[in-house]
Amino acid sequence: MRDTQLTVNCFSCKQDQAVKVNEKDLENYNNGAHAQHVFPYLSADERELLISGICGCCFDKMFEGDEDES
C-alpha cells in the first residue's frame, strides 16, 4: 500500500494543509466512495478538508455558536 501526501489550500484562510492518504483509498474516493468510508484513519477535520476545501479551524469559526445550548 502506497501513501501519497495531498496539499489542499483552504478556501477560507488560504493556508495549505497537508493530508497523507493511501493512493488506492484516494482512487476510490475520486470514483465516488464516501470519505468517511475510505479514510477512517483521517481525522474529521482532515476529511472535511478533502470534502469541502475548508480546514478545521475555519470550519469551527464558521459554525461558532451554532451548537444547541439547551
N, C-alpha and C positions, 0 to 999 in steps of 0.2 A: 504494500500500500504506500503510494507516494503522496506526500503532502505538498501543498503549494501555499504561498503567502499572498493574500489579496490585499491591495491597498485601496481603501474606499474613502472618498472625500465626503465628509458630512455636508449635506445641503445647507444646513443652518449655520454652523460655525466655520465652515470651510477648512477644517482641520483634517489631515489624513489620519486614518485609523488602519492599523494592520490586523488582519484576521487570518489565522492559519487553518486551512481545511484540507481534507483528503480530496484528491483530484477526482476520484470516482463519485464521491458524495456531491461535489460541485457539478459534475456532469448530470447526475440525477436531478439535482435542484434546477439546473438550467433546462431540463427536459420536463419540468412541471411538478416534481415532487415537493412536498411541503418542507420548509426549512426546519420545523421542529422535529420532523421525522428523520431527515438525512443528516442533521447537525446536532444530535443530542449532546455532544461533547462541548458545544459552544454555550456561552452564557446567553441569557435572554437579551442582553444589550447587544452582543455580537450578532445574534440572529436578526434583531430589529434593524441593525445597520445594513445587513445584506438585503433585507426585505424592503425597507423604506428609504435607506440612504441617510438616516438620522442617527447620530451617535447617542449613547445612553444619557449623557449629561444634558444634551439638548432636548431629548425626548422627555426627560424628567421635568425640565424647565417649562416645556410646552404644556404639561398637564399638572403643574403645581396647583394645589388647592382643589383638584377635581375629585379627590378621594371622599368617600362618604364618611362624614364625621359623626354619625349617629351612634 
